[in-house]
């Protein structure tokens, strides 16, 4: 890994640790891990004892736990994000497999070229 990737991973871990602390205060069970792809994330347990992984998308400053718009929250205000994630975990994660967020940057770039 190069130093830019190392710094990004350290930043991700720091923010995820801050989020973990906030969720702990809201009595939400979390575990900070590094997934099979080397990405740091939080495993968050819902009221049905199902887990979802919360990742940090640094380019857009999002915490996300799925691919739907209501499955992401700004990482700029960690306390607000913790409340959103806590509510989702208390209600229970949606049924089905967790999808990964993918952002097609070419569509965003094309929108600015018009």
Secondary structure, DSSP 4 states (H G I P E B T S, - for coil): --HHHHHHHHHHHHHHHHHHHHHHHTT--EEEEE-TTS-EEEEEE-TTS-EEEEEEETTTTEEESSSSGGGEEESSSHHHHHHHHHHHHHH-PPSSPPPPP---HHHHHHHHH-
